[in-house]
Amino acid sequence: MALDTLKSALPDYAKDLKLNLGSVIGNSELPQQQLWGTVLACAIASRSPRVLSELEPEAKANLSAEAYTAAKSAAAVMAMNNVYYRTRHLLSDPEYNNLRAGLRMNVIGNPGVDKTDFELWSLAVSAINGCGMCLDSHEQVLRKAGVDRETVQEAFKIASVLQAVGATLDAESVLAENG
């Protein structure tokens, strides 16, 4: 199982990550599509080849073809949106908020899966990419759709653990190469 492989690859000093990886994915109460879509989108957003290569096959096995594509689409579009909206928010000139983005984001309106699932995946990716505007926007859509705070929290817990696992494994790989 991919989780066991990732956990065994983590160094002893990252014991908390091993435990958290098992709990946020292995013991998640999210429905399978929400869980594995979140895992796939976050594995992509983590930018860790190891995390993505380990978790992608299991995500693909647990998702319909449409959900698999939608989770990848969430990671892709949020990679763009998170940079754009985070930058707009961080600039001190408020006039940028009055300018039209002019960026294509059609997949958000028609993701090919339940909109709530796509919003959850987008929120999780936004957590990894650190865009407060996007986090607020997706959280509000989810809450208006009746999604409880615990479900939203599960998504960003998965994001935080996968990001940390990726950073740790990638660092250990570089350190091993440097001997």
PyMOL commands that place a pseudoatom at each C-alpha (Angstrom):
pseudoatom trace, name=CA, resn=MET, resi=1, chain=A, elem=C, hetatm=0, pos=[0.000, 0.000, 0.000]
pseudoatom trace, name=CA, resn=ALA, resi=2, chain=A, elem=C, hetatm=0, pos=[1.268, 3.477, -0.922]
pseudoatom trace, name=CA, resn=LEU, resi=3, chain=A, elem=C, hetatm=0, pos=[0.745, 4.855, 2.576]
pseudoatom trace, name=CA, resn=ASP, resi=4, chain=A, elem=C, hetatm=0, pos=[2.932, 2.148, 4.077]
pseudoatom trace, name=CA, resn=THR, resi=5, chain=A, elem=C, hetatm=0, pos=[5.640, 2.829, 1.502]
pseudoatom trace, name=CA, resn=LEU, resi=6, chain=A, elem=C, hetatm=0, pos=[5.615, 6.548, 2.241]
pseudoatom trace, name=CA, resn=LYS, resi=7, chain=A, elem=C, hetatm=0, pos=[5.551, 5.997, 5.999]
pseudoatom trace, name=CA, resn=SER, resi=8, chain=A, elem=C, hetatm=0, pos=[8.486, 3.597, 5.848]
pseudoatom trace, name=CA, resn=ALA, resi=9, chain=A, elem=C, hetatm=0, pos=[10.452, 6.073, 3.719]
pseudoatom trace, name=CA, resn=LEU, resi=10, chain=A, elem=C, hetatm=0, pos=[10.130, 8.815, 6.327]
pseudoatom trace, name=CA, resn=PRO, resi=11, chain=A, elem=C, hetatm=0, pos=[13.090, 9.238, 8.695]
pseudoatom trace, name=CA, resn=ASP, resi=12, chain=A, elem=C, hetatm=0, pos=[12.749, 8.601, 12.418]
pseudoatom trace, name=CA, resn=TYR, resi=13, chain=A, elem=C, hetatm=0, pos=[12.738, 12.314, 13.211]
pseudoatom trace, name=CA, resn=ALA, resi=14, chain=A, elem=C, hetatm=0, pos=[9.484, 12.603, 11.220]
pseudoatom trace, name=CA, resn=LYS, resi=15, chain=A, elem=C, hetatm=0, pos=[7.561, 10.092, 13.332]
pseudoatom trace, name=CA, resn=ASP, resi=16, chain=A, elem=C, hetatm=0, pos=[4.698, 12.567, 13.727]
pseudoatom trace, name=CA, resn=LEU, resi=17, chain=A, elem=C, hetatm=0, pos=[4.333, 12.698, 9.950]
pseudoatom trace, name=CA, resn=LYS, resi=18, chain=A, elem=C, hetatm=0, pos=[4.178, 8.896, 9.790]
pseudoatom trace, name=CA, resn=LEU, resi=19, chain=A, elem=C, hetatm=0, pos=[1.369, 8.869, 12.340]
pseudoatom trace, name=CA, resn=ASN, resi=20, chain=A, elem=C, hetatm=0, pos=[-0.460, 11.773, 10.719]
pseudoatom trace, name=CA, resn=LEU, resi=21, chain=A, elem=C, hetatm=0, pos=[-0.209, 10.266, 7.247]
pseudoatom trace, name=CA, resn=GLY, resi=22, chain=A, elem=C, hetatm=0, pos=[-1.896, 7.125, 8.500]
pseudoatom trace, name=CA, resn=SER, resi=23, chain=A, elem=C, hetatm=0, pos=[-4.632, 9.025, 10.288]
pseudoatom trace, name=CA, resn=VAL, resi=24, chain=A, elem=C, hetatm=0, pos=[-5.543, 11.713, 7.754]
pseudoatom trace, name=CA, resn=ILE, resi=25, chain=A, elem=C, hetatm=0, pos=[-5.762, 9.283, 4.841]
pseudoatom trace, name=CA, resn=GLY, resi=26, chain=A, elem=C, hetatm=0, pos=[-6.046, 5.830, 6.389]
pseudoatom trace, name=CA, resn=ASN, resi=27, chain=A, elem=C, hetatm=0, pos=[-8.686, 6.837, 8.939]
pseudoatom trace, name=CA, resn=SER, resi=28, chain=A, elem=C, hetatm=0, pos=[-10.444, 9.593, 7.016]
pseudoatom trace, name=CA, resn=GLU, resi=29, chain=A, elem=C, hetatm=0, pos=[-14.208, 9.818, 7.227]
pseudoatom trace, name=CA, resn=LEU, resi=30, chain=A, elem=C, hetatm=0, pos=[-14.451, 11.570, 3.878]
pseudoatom trace, name=CA, resn=PRO, resi=31, chain=A, elem=C, hetatm=0, pos=[-16.308, 9.695, 1.136]
pseudoatom trace, name=CA, resn=GLN, resi=32, chain=A, elem=C, hetatm=0, pos=[-13.881, 7.895, -1.214]
pseudoatom trace, name=CA, resn=GLN, resi=33, chain=A, elem=C, hetatm=0, pos=[-14.207, 10.415, -4.045]
pseudoatom trace, name=CA, resn=GLN, resi=34, chain=A, elem=C, hetatm=0, pos=[-13.632, 13.408, -1.773]
pseudoatom trace, name=CA, resn=LEU, resi=35, chain=A, elem=C, hetatm=0, pos=[-10.735, 11.682, -0.028]
pseudoatom trace, name=CA, resn=TRP, resi=36, chain=A, elem=C, hetatm=0, pos=[-8.844, 10.431, -3.067]
pseudoatom trace, name=CA, resn=GLY, resi=37, chain=A, elem=C, hetatm=0, pos=[-9.544, 13.569, -5.107]
pseudoatom trace, name=CA, resn=THR, resi=38, chain=A, elem=C, hetatm=0, pos=[-8.092, 15.603, -2.248]
pseudoatom trace, name=CA, resn=VAL, resi=39, chain=A, elem=C, hetatm=0, pos=[-5.115, 13.252, -2.003]
pseudoatom trace, name=CA, resn=LEU, resi=40, chain=A, elem=C, hetatm=0, pos=[-4.400, 13.427, -5.742]
pseudoatom trace, name=CA, resn=ALA, resi=41, chain=A, elem=C, hetatm=0, pos=[-4.816, 17.208, -6.017]
pseudoatom trace, name=CA, resn=CYS, resi=42, chain=A, elem=C, hetatm=0, pos=[-2.604, 17.730, -2.964]
pseudoatom trace, name=CA, resn=ALA, resi=43, chain=A, elem=C, hetatm=0, pos=[0.015, 15.239, -4.140]
pseudoatom trace, name=CA, resn=ILE, resi=44, chain=A, elem=C, hetatm=0, pos=[0.278, 17.241, -7.366]
pseudoatom trace, name=CA, resn=ALA, resi=45, chain=A, elem=C, hetatm=0, pos=[0.326, 20.569, -5.504]
pseudoatom trace, name=CA, resn=SER, resi=46, chain=A, elem=C, hetatm=0, pos=[3.041, 19.320, -3.147]
pseudoatom trace, name=CA, resn=ARG, resi=47, chain=A, elem=C, hetatm=0, pos=[5.413, 19.244, -6.139]
pseudoatom trace, name=CA, resn=SER, resi=48, chain=A, elem=C, hetatm=0, pos=[7.017, 16.132, -4.668]
pseudoatom trace, name=CA, resn=PRO, resi=49, chain=A, elem=C, hetatm=0, pos=[7.705, 13.480, -7.291]
pseudoatom trace, name=CA, resn=ARG, resi=50, chain=A, elem=C, hetatm=0, pos=[7.878, 10.802, -4.591]
pseudoatom trace, name=CA, resn=VAL, resi=51, chain=A, elem=C, hetatm=0, pos=[4.530, 11.675, -3.004]
pseudoatom trace, name=CA, resn=LEU, resi=52, chain=A, elem=C, hetatm=0, pos=[2.820, 11.890, -6.376]
pseudoatom trace, name=CA, resn=SER, resi=53, chain=A, elem=C, hetatm=0, pos=[4.306, 8.669, -7.738]
pseudoatom trace, name=CA, resn=GLU, resi=54, chain=A, elem=C, hetatm=0, pos=[3.348, 6.733, -4.602]
pseudoatom trace, name=CA, resn=LEU, resi=55, chain=A, elem=C, hetatm=0, pos=[-0.196, 8.061, -4.185]
pseudoatom trace, name=CA, resn=GLU, resi=56, chain=A, elem=C, hetatm=0, pos=[-1.353, 8.529, -7.779]
pseudoatom trace, name=CA, resn=PRO, resi=57, chain=A, elem=C, hetatm=0, pos=[-1.975, 4.826, -8.560]
pseudoatom trace, name=CA, resn=GLU, resi=58, chain=A, elem=C, hetatm=0, pos=[-4.141, 4.390, -5.464]
pseudoatom trace, name=CA, resn=ALA, resi=59, chain=A, elem=C, hetatm=0, pos=[-6.002, 7.618, -6.203]
pseudoatom trace, name=CA, resn=LYS, resi=60, chain=A, elem=C, hetatm=0, pos=[-6.613, 6.474, -9.774]
pseudoatom trace, name=CA, resn=ALA, resi=61, chain=A, elem=C, hetatm=0, pos=[-7.926, 3.122, -8.520]
pseudoatom trace, name=CA, resn=ASN, resi=62, chain=A, elem=C, hetatm=0, pos=[-10.343, 4.849, -6.130]
pseudoatom trace, name=CA, resn=LEU, resi=63, chain=A, elem=C, hetatm=0, pos=[-11.652, 7.541, -8.495]
pseudoatom trace, name=CA, resn=SER, resi=64, chain=A, elem=C, hetatm=0, pos=[-13.815, 7.456, -11.581]
pseudoatom trace, name=CA, resn=ALA, resi=65, chain=A, elem=C, hetatm=0, pos=[-12.111, 8.682, -14.732]
pseudoatom trace, name=CA, resn=GLU, resi=66, chain=A, elem=C, hetatm=0, pos=[-14.071, 11.933, -14.427]
pseudoatom trace, name=CA, resn=ALA, resi=67, chain=A, elem=C, hetatm=0, pos=[-13.071, 12.477, -10.795]
pseudoatom trace, name=CA, resn=TYR, resi=68, chain=A, elem=C, hetatm=0, pos=[-9.437, 11.635, -11.555]
pseudoatom trace, name=CA, resn=THR, resi=69, chain=A, elem=C, hetatm=0, pos=[-9.365, 14.271, -14.302]
pseudoatom trace, name=CA, resn=ALA, resi=70, chain=A, elem=C, hetatm=0, pos=[-11.249, 16.789, -12.151]
pseudoatom trace, name=CA, resn=ALA, resi=71, chain=A, elem=C, hetatm=0, pos=[-8.789, 16.414, -9.265]
pseudoatom trace, name=CA, resn=LYS, resi=72, chain=A, elem=C, hetatm=0, pos=[-5.891, 17.030, -11.647]
pseudoatom trace, name=CA, resn=SER, resi=73, chain=A, elem=C, hetatm=0, pos=[-7.811, 19.997, -13.065]
pseudoatom trace, name=CA, resn=ALA, resi=74, chain=A, elem=C, hetatm=0, pos=[-8.289, 21.431, -9.573]
pseudoatom trace, name=CA, resn=ALA, resi=75, chain=A, elem=C, hetatm=0, pos=[-4.540, 21.245, -8.961]
pseudoatom trace, name=CA, resn=ALA, resi=76, chain=A, elem=C, hetatm=0, pos=[-3.811, 22.864, -12.327]
pseudoatom trace, name=CA, resn=VAL, resi=77, chain=A, elem=C, hetatm=0, pos=[-6.262, 25.740, -12.195]
pseudoatom trace, name=CA, resn=MET, resi=78, chain=A, elem=C, hetatm=0, pos=[-5.491, 26.502, -8.559]
pseudoatom trace, name=CA, resn=ALA, resi=79, chain=A, elem=C, hetatm=0, pos=[-1.751, 26.600, -9.296]
pseudoatom trace, name=CA, resn=MET, resi=80, chain=A, elem=C, hetatm=0, pos=[-2.592, 29.556, -11.539]
pseudoatom trace, name=CA, resn=ASN, resi=81, chain=A, elem=C, hetatm=0, pos=[-5.343, 31.140, -9.440]
pseudoatom trace, name=CA, resn=ASN, resi=82, chain=A, elem=C, hetatm=0, pos=[-3.432, 30.922, -6.181]
pseudoatom trace, name=CA, resn=VAL, resi=83, chain=A, elem=C, hetatm=0, pos=[-0.513, 32.903, -7.617]
pseudoatom trace, name=CA, resn=TYR, resi=84, chain=A, elem=C, hetatm=0, pos=[-2.783, 35.438, -9.313]
pseudoatom trace, name=CA, resn=TYR, resi=85, chain=A, elem=C, hetatm=0, pos=[-5.135, 36.093, -6.383]
pseudoatom trace, name=CA, resn=ARG, resi=86, chain=A, elem=C, hetatm=0, pos=[-2.440, 35.915, -3.716]
pseudoatom trace, name=CA, resn=THR, resi=87, chain=A, elem=C, hetatm=0, pos=[-0.421, 38.504, -5.627]
pseudoatom trace, name=CA, resn=ARG, resi=88, chain=A, elem=C, hetatm=0, pos=[-3.436, 40.738, -6.128]
pseudoatom trace, name=CA, resn=HIS, resi=89, chain=A, elem=C, hetatm=0, pos=[-4.159, 40.522, -2.413]
pseudoatom trace, name=CA, resn=LEU, resi=90, chain=A, elem=C, hetatm=0, pos=[-0.557, 41.203, -1.370]
pseudoatom trace, name=CA, resn=LEU, resi=91, chain=A, elem=C, hetatm=0, pos=[-0.069, 44.254, -3.568]
pseudoatom trace, name=CA, resn=SER, resi=92, chain=A, elem=C, hetatm=0, pos=[-0.722, 47.421, -1.595]
pseudoatom trace, name=CA, resn=ASP, resi=93, chain=A, elem=C, hetatm=0, pos=[-2.456, 49.132, -4.530]
pseudoatom trace, name=CA, resn=PRO, resi=94, chain=A, elem=C, hetatm=0, pos=[-6.177, 48.283, -4.198]
pseudoatom trace, name=CA, resn=GLU, resi=95, chain=A, elem=C, hetatm=0, pos=[-6.812, 49.271, -7.816]
pseudoatom trace, name=CA, resn=TYR, resi=96, chain=A, elem=C, hetatm=0, pos=[-5.662, 45.810, -8.937]
pseudoatom trace, name=CA, resn=ASN, resi=97, chain=A, elem=C, hetatm=0, pos=[-8.887, 44.487, -7.406]
pseudoatom trace, name=CA, resn=ASN, resi=98, chain=A, elem=C, hetatm=0, pos=[-10.818, 46.515, -9.997]
pseudoatom trace, name=CA, resn=LEU, resi=99, chain=A, elem=C, hetatm=0, pos=[-9.014, 44.996, -12.971]
pseudoatom trace, name=CA, resn=ARG, resi=100, chain=A, elem=C, hetatm=0, pos=[-10.484, 42.059, -14.858]
pseudoatom trace, name=CA, resn=ALA, resi=101, chain=A, elem=C, hetatm=0, pos=[-8.417, 38.899, -14.404]
pseudoatom trace, name=CA, resn=GLY, resi=102, chain=A, elem=C, hetatm=0, pos=[-8.815, 37.830, -18.023]
pseudoatom trace, name=CA, resn=LEU, resi=103, chain=A, elem=C, hetatm=0, pos=[-7.683, 34.290, -17.180]
pseudoatom trace, name=CA, resn=ARG, resi=104, chain=A, elem=C, hetatm=0, pos=[-9.574, 31.183, -18.294]
pseudoatom trace, name=CA, resn=MET, resi=105, chain=A, elem=C, hetatm=0, pos=[-11.078, 29.239, -15.384]
pseudoatom trace, name=CA, resn=ASN, resi=106, chain=A, elem=C, hetatm=0, pos=[-13.910, 27.380, -17.119]
pseudoatom trace, name=CA, resn=VAL, resi=107, chain=A, elem=C, hetatm=0, pos=[-13.234, 24.137, -15.255]
pseudoatom trace, name=CA, resn=ILE, resi=108, chain=A, elem=C, hetatm=0, pos=[-14.408, 25.727, -12.008]
pseudoatom trace, name=CA, resn=GLY, resi=109, chain=A, elem=C, hetatm=0, pos=[-17.881, 26.218, -13.468]
pseudoatom trace, name=CA, resn=ASN, resi=110, chain=A, elem=C, hetatm=0, pos=[-18.016, 22.789, -15.071]
pseudoatom trace, name=CA, resn=PRO, resi=111, chain=A, elem=C, hetatm=0, pos=[-15.559, 20.393, -13.380]
pseudoatom trace, name=CA, resn=GLY, resi=112, chain=A, elem=C, hetatm=0, pos=[-17.229, 17.159, -14.512]
pseudoatom trace, name=CA, resn=VAL, resi=113, chain=A, elem=C, hetatm=0, pos=[-17.914, 16.053, -10.918]
pseudoatom trace, name=CA, resn=ASP, resi=114, chain=A, elem=C, hetatm=0, pos=[-19.999, 17.265, -8.019]
pseudoatom trace, name=CA, resn=LYS, resi=115, chain=A, elem=C, hetatm=0, pos=[-19.145, 20.949, -7.543]
pseudoatom trace, name=CA, resn=THR, resi=116, chain=A, elem=C, hetatm=0, pos=[-18.708, 20.433, -3.799]
pseudoatom trace, name=CA, resn=ASP, resi=117, chain=A, elem=C, hetatm=0, pos=[-15.962, 17.862, -4.363]
pseudoatom trace, name=CA, resn=PHE, resi=118, chain=A, elem=C, hetatm=0, pos=[-14.145, 20.170, -6.768]
pseudoatom trace, name=CA, resn=GLU, resi=119, chain=A, elem=C, hetatm=0, pos=[-14.418, 23.072, -4.324]
pseudoatom trace, name=CA, resn=LEU, resi=120, chain=A, elem=C, hetatm=0, pos=[-12.991, 20.895, -1.544]
pseudoatom trace, name=CA, resn=TRP, resi=121, chain=A, elem=C, hetatm=0, pos=[-10.038, 19.889, -3.721]
pseudoatom trace, name=CA, resn=SER, resi=122, chain=A, elem=C, hetatm=0, pos=[-9.505, 23.522, -4.717]
pseudoatom trace, name=CA, resn=LEU, resi=123, chain=A, elem=C, hetatm=0, pos=[-9.504, 24.576, -1.079]
pseudoatom trace, name=CA, resn=ALA, resi=124, chain=A, elem=C, hetatm=0, pos=[-6.933, 21.919, -0.190]
pseudoatom trace, name=CA, resn=VAL, resi=125, chain=A, elem=C, hetatm=0, pos=[-4.625, 22.991, -3.033]
pseudoatom trace, name=CA, resn=SER, resi=126, chain=A, elem=C, hetatm=0, pos=[-5.075, 26.618, -1.979]
pseudoatom trace, name=CA, resn=ALA, resi=127, chain=A, elem=C, hetatm=0, pos=[-3.919, 25.667, 1.513]
pseudoatom trace, name=CA, resn=ILE, resi=128, chain=A, elem=C, hetatm=0, pos=[-0.693, 24.254, 0.093]
pseudoatom trace, name=CA, resn=ASN, resi=129, chain=A, elem=C, hetatm=0, pos=[-0.182, 27.273, -2.143]
pseudoatom trace, name=CA, resn=GLY, resi=130, chain=A, elem=C, hetatm=0, pos=[-0.990, 29.739, 0.643]
pseudoatom trace, name=CA, resn=CYS, resi=131, chain=A, elem=C, hetatm=0, pos=[-3.659, 31.880, -1.006]
pseudoatom trace, name=CA, resn=GLY, resi=132, chain=A, elem=C, hetatm=0, pos=[-5.908, 33.391, 1.646]
pseudoatom trace, name=CA, resn=MET, resi=133, chain=A, elem=C, hetatm=0, pos=[-8.340, 34.883, -0.869]
pseudoatom trace, name=CA, resn=CYS, resi=134, chain=A, elem=C, hetatm=0, pos=[-8.863, 31.504, -2.536]
pseudoatom trace, name=CA, resn=LEU, resi=135, chain=A, elem=C, hetatm=0, pos=[-9.160, 29.734, 0.814]
pseudoatom trace, name=CA, resn=ASP, resi=136, chain=A, elem=C, hetatm=0, pos=[-11.872, 32.152, 1.917]
pseudoatom trace, name=CA, resn=SER, resi=137, chain=A, elem=C, hetatm=0, pos=[-13.693, 31.928, -1.402]
pseudoatom trace, name=CA, resn=HIS, resi=138, chain=A, elem=C, hetatm=0, pos=[-13.763, 28.115, -1.548]
pseudoatom trace, name=CA, resn=GLU, resi=139, chain=A, elem=C, hetatm=0, pos=[-14.577, 27.761, 2.149]
pseudoatom trace, name=CA, resn=GLN, resi=140, chain=A, elem=C, hetatm=0, pos=[-17.561, 30.096, 1.747]
pseudoatom trace, name=CA, resn=VAL, resi=141, chain=A, elem=C, hetatm=0, pos=[-18.880, 28.129, -1.240]
pseudoatom trace, name=CA, resn=LEU, resi=142, chain=A, elem=C, hetatm=0, pos=[-18.486, 24.879, 0.691]
pseudoatom trace, name=CA, resn=ARG, resi=143, chain=A, elem=C, hetatm=0, pos=[-20.198, 26.217, 3.806]
pseudoatom trace, name=CA, resn=LYS, resi=144, chain=A, elem=C, hetatm=0, pos=[-23.096, 27.633, 1.724]
pseudoatom trace, name=CA, resn=ALA, resi=145, chain=A, elem=C, hetatm=0, pos=[-23.452, 24.161, 0.180]
pseudoatom trace, name=CA, resn=GLY, resi=146, chain=A, elem=C, hetatm=0, pos=[-23.885, 22.692, 3.659]
pseudoatom trace, name=CA, resn=VAL, resi=147, chain=A, elem=C, hetatm=0, pos=[-20.404, 21.254, 4.105]
pseudoatom trace, name=CA, resn=ASP, resi=148, chain=A, elem=C, hetatm=0, pos=[-19.446, 21.256, 7.782]
pseudoatom trace, name=CA, resn=ARG, resi=149, chain=A, elem=C, hetatm=0, pos=[-16.246, 22.699, 9.193]
pseudoatom trace, name=CA, resn=GLU, resi=150, chain=A, elem=C, hetatm=0, pos=[-14.935, 19.244, 10.078]
pseudoatom trace, name=CA, resn=THR, resi=151, chain=A, elem=C, hetatm=0, pos=[-15.004, 18.215, 6.405]
pseudoatom trace, name=CA, resn=VAL, resi=152, chain=A, elem=C, hetatm=0, pos=[-13.251, 21.419, 5.365]
pseudoatom trace, name=CA, resn=GLN, resi=153, chain=A, elem=C, hetatm=0, pos=[-10.676, 20.818, 8.095]
pseudoatom trace, name=CA, resn=GLU, resi=154, chain=A, elem=C, hetatm=0, pos=[-10.095, 17.244, 6.889]
pseudoatom trace, name=CA, resn=ALA, resi=155, chain=A, elem=C, hetatm=0, pos=[-9.161, 18.597, 3.464]
pseudoatom trace, name=CA, resn=PHE, resi=156, chain=A, elem=C, hetatm=0, pos=[-6.592, 21.052, 4.769]
pseudoatom trace, name=CA, resn=LYS, resi=157, chain=A, elem=C, hetatm=0, pos=[-5.223, 18.478, 7.203]
pseudoatom trace, name=CA, resn=ILE, resi=158, chain=A, elem=C, hetatm=0, pos=[-4.554, 16.182, 4.244]
pseudoatom trace, name=CA, resn=ALA, resi=159, chain=A, elem=C, hetatm=0, pos=[-2.941, 19.114, 2.433]
pseudoatom trace, name=CA, resn=SER, resi=160, chain=A, elem=C, hetatm=0, pos=[-0.696, 19.958, 5.371]
pseudoatom trace, name=CA, resn=VAL, resi=161, chain=A, elem=C, hetatm=0, pos=[0.465, 16.388, 5.925]
pseudoatom trace, name=CA, resn=LEU, resi=162, chain=A, elem=C, hetatm=0, pos=[1.144, 15.644, 2.251]
pseudoatom trace, name=CA, resn=GLN, resi=163, chain=A, elem=C, hetatm=0, pos=[3.049, 18.913, 1.882]
pseudoatom trace, name=CA, resn=ALA, resi=164, chain=A, elem=C, hetatm=0, pos=[5.171, 18.075, 4.932]
pseudoatom trace, name=CA, resn=VAL, resi=165, chain=A, elem=C, hetatm=0, pos=[5.785, 14.491, 3.794]
pseudoatom trace, name=CA, resn=GLY, resi=166, chain=A, elem=C, hetatm=0, pos=[6.842, 15.722, 0.359]
pseudoatom trace, name=CA, resn=ALA, resi=167, chain=A, elem=C, hetatm=0, pos=[9.178, 18.364, 1.774]
pseudoatom trace, name=CA, resn=THR, resi=168, chain=A, elem=C, hetatm=0, pos=[10.756, 15.858, 4.151]
pseudoatom trace, name=CA, resn=LEU, resi=169, chain=A, elem=C, hetatm=0, pos=[11.250, 13.100, 1.583]
pseudoatom trace, name=CA, resn=ASP, resi=170, chain=A, elem=C, hetatm=0, pos=[12.597, 15.502, -1.022]
pseudoatom trace, name=CA, resn=ALA, resi=171, chain=A, elem=C, hetatm=0, pos=[15.036, 16.985, 1.503]
pseudoatom trace, name=CA, resn=GLU, resi=172, chain=A, elem=C, hetatm=0, pos=[16.197, 13.535, 2.573]
pseudoatom trace, name=CA, resn=SER, resi=173, chain=A, elem=C, hetatm=0, pos=[16.767, 12.605, -1.077]
pseudoatom trace, name=CA, resn=VAL, resi=174, chain=A, elem=C, hetatm=0, pos=[18.990, 15.638, -1.608]
pseudoatom trace, name=CA, resn=LEU, resi=175, chain=A, elem=C, hetatm=0, pos=[20.843, 15.028, 1.648]
pseudoatom trace, name=CA, resn=ALA, resi=176, chain=A, elem=C, hetatm=0, pos=[21.460, 11.397, 0.671]
pseudoatom trace, name=CA, resn=GLU, resi=177, chain=A, elem=C, hetatm=0, pos=[22.891, 12.509, -2.686]
pseudoatom trace, name=CA, resn=ASN, resi=178, chain=A, elem=C, hetatm=0, pos=[25.217, 14.941, -0.910]
pseudoatom trace, name=CA, resn=GLY, resi=179, chain=A, elem=C, hetatm=0, pos=[26.332, 12.118, 1.375]
for i in range(1, 179): cmd.bond("trace and resi %d" % i, "trace and resi %d" % (i + 1))
show_as sticks, trace
zoom trace
